Amino acid sequence: MRDVYESLIIPLSIIVILNVALFILIKARVLQRLSLSKNLIAVLLAVTLIPVICIVVVNERKISSILFTEICEKLVSVGRTRALFIEATLEEVKLDTESIAKNWIVMEVLRQISLEKTSKTDPNFSTTVKNAQGHLNRIATTKGYDDIMLISAEGKIELTSTEHSAEVGFDVSSDDYFKQGKEKTYFTDLFYNKFANNNLMYVVTPCIDAQGRFVGCVIVEVGMRRLYNVLADREGLEETGETYIVNREKLMVSESRFLKDTVLRVKVDTLGVNEGLSGKSGVAIYPDYRNVPVFGSWHPVKYTNWVLLAELDEAEAFAPVGINRLYQIVLVAGAIVMVVIVAIFSARATVRPVHGLIAVSEYIGKGDFSHDITIQSYDEIGKLIKVFQYMVENLRLLIKQTQESISRISSVSVEMLSSSEEQASGSAELAASVGEITATIEELSSSAKQVAVNAESVAKIAGDSELTGNQGKESISESIHIMEEIKETTKDSMKKVASFSEKSQKIGDVLSMIREIASETHLLALNASIEASSAGEYGKRFSVVAAEVRRLAERTKTYAEEIKNVVSEIQASTGAAVLSIEQSVKNVDKGVGVIRGAGQAIDSNLELIEKTSGASRQIVMATQQQRSATEQVAATMKEIAEVVKQSSIGLKQFTVAIADLNKLADEFKEMVGKYKT
Amino acid sequence: MTDGSKNHAVADVPQGNTEEEIRQFIGIRFGTELYGIPIEKTREITKPLQITGIPGTLPHVKGLMNLHGEILCVVDVKILLNMGKTLVTEKSRIVVVKTGEGPVGIFCDEVADIYDILTKDIEPPLSTLSKEMDVSMKGQTQTRDGLMGILDIEKLLMKQEEES
């Protein structure tokens, strides 16, 4: 639960708090005081690094804690193992010692010495002693003990495993270990033995005979070598790990890894030692005898007042943490660099269009619209640029149009000026022409008078024509009379021709008769020939005559035919003559009609002349009316002249106004011309 | 009225051989065609008079005609010669022919003239003529008015009667 709290809730709340702070900063527009790119970098860094650092810290804490636990466990395990091993070793020694004390030879020897007070030199006994010593020597050799000593109840060293030991006869009754060892098995602390010239510990156990009498003690001298072998084993202790034993006096019992010749010389007064001496085992970080912070576990060792310490330098223990931290620092640094680079690029990418926009805006501020923003971007800034570009283009178009319009206005006003000037001169001309028209109208008036005079003379001439017309009428009736006579004569000659035609018709009839007769004659002649032929030889002459008659008849027939043709021609020409005469009669009739038409024409001519006379009288009247109208026109023209004069004055004012307008347009043009597009 | 050469020619006829013999033919016209009938076969020439049609007779028989109290049968030879029908005009004539069964009137469009023809000048009929015509044609000859076919009128009429 605490773990969750530490590694999840706290970092999370820190992240939240920091982000809220960032948000408040952004909200308070504190960051907006920076430039956009710096702002972006700051925000990106903050957003990236807050969680990263939190995670790193939590991670490291977690790793440290895991490592701590692990190392603790390791140290405890190593320490416990070694402590147990040492205890086991001591136990073995104890068991060995106790078994030695129970050995009957040892017991016998000690009983003889302590109770019987038998001298070792007694010949009966010396063999026993010798055997006992051999036994002890064998044990010591096989078990690797320094020495095994038998002490009498009085506390004198009676026998050692080594022959001729200097210690024999040495009284140890006053020594603490003898006193303790009389009661039960006792382990001494490590001490310096001058006889062995070595640091030793004694294991003392009482020897009690079958009757329950205390007969002496057995002391086994244990060298520390076999313990040291265990302690010096550095397996699982890395570079700086060590295990050592400290006694009640807080002196080091074993060799240090770091210092030389430490046994019973170096005092170790550390947390672990103190704790261990109070009979507890545990693990902690504390400064060791070198005053180096170490992980240490302490374990009290049974049978003795020792404390076994297993220690590992904190520096080494936490080395992986340090390496990990280094890695993480490198990672975070890399992340920062990357974030900064990305942020810079991103900021630049974001800001560049804005800079472009600013540059173009500055140009526009100066009135130069000729610059485009060509940056491609699809975000809001891109949209802004598009809109801006659109605005610039529109403004450009507007300015262009304005310029064009102004130049057009300018040119138009110039044209207006010139045209109004022209108009002024034109109105002057108009005034002049009005004057001319007035003059012309006066002339028209006088010519109308002339027309009236002429019309009167026309009326007179028309009267004369009337007279002449009447004379013409008379001569026409005369010519009609003559024509009637011609007609009569022609009709007469026509009758004569018709009678000639009738006569020639009769000639034709006669000729038909002649032909008929000739035909009959021919037939008769033929029959005559036939008759002649039937008459035979006598008829031959008659036949010749008949042939002649036949030919005559035929010739007659031919002549008659010719005459008939001539008569037919005569008849045809007579018919033509009749036709032509009839035609001439008709022509005469037509001539009469024509002359009558002429008479009528003269009559109508007379009427016309009368009409002309009337019309010319009307002309005179009309001319008079025209004169009065002309005078009215003249008066109107004068009024027009007045109006023209006034309009001329108005036009002059107009011209002045247009000149002003023109000037104004020029000024405006110049003003707008400052804008580049 | 008399002509020396003519007289001589007429005088020569009895003395001359048959080659030099002159025969007279009455030239009649059917349409424009000139046919000759020997003068000795003819009795007279007359203008067409009142011809009374007889119902139930052959188409070439025009009818009967009263000539000076004599009743004549008038035949339209043009129908027999397949030359169409003869119409009565001013020039139309009837040649009265002597046959074994009495006189018959031949209706013709015109009587041209009487021709004196030497016998040697008469050529045999053309071989290209049809059999019917061959029977009734004796030959042809040249005259001053053109080529003249000489008709054997009796055979022509007889043939018709046989056929009918």
Boltz contact constraints between the chains, C-beta under 6 A:
constraints:
  - contact:
      token1: [A, 526]
      token2: [B, 45]
      max_distance: 6.0
  - contact:
      token1: [A, 527]
      token2: [B, 44]
      max_distance: 6.0
  - contact:
      token1: [A, 527]
      token2: [B, 45]
      max_distance: 6.0
  - contact:
      token1: [A, 529]
      token2: [B, 114]
      max_distance: 6.0
  - contact:
      token1: [A, 530]
      token2: [B, 42]
      max_distance: 6.0
  - contact:
      token1: [A, 533]
      token2: [B, 24]
      max_distance: 6.0
  - contact:
      token1: [A, 533]
      token2: [B, 39]
      max_distance: 6.0
  - contact:
      token1: [A, 540]
      token2: [B, 10]
      max_distance: 6.0
  - contact:
      token1: [A, 544]
      token2: [B, 6]
      max_distance: 6.0
  - contact:
      token1: [A, 545]
      token2: [B, 1]
      max_distance: 6.0
  - contact:
      token1: [A, 548]
      token2: [B, 1]
      max_distance: 6.0
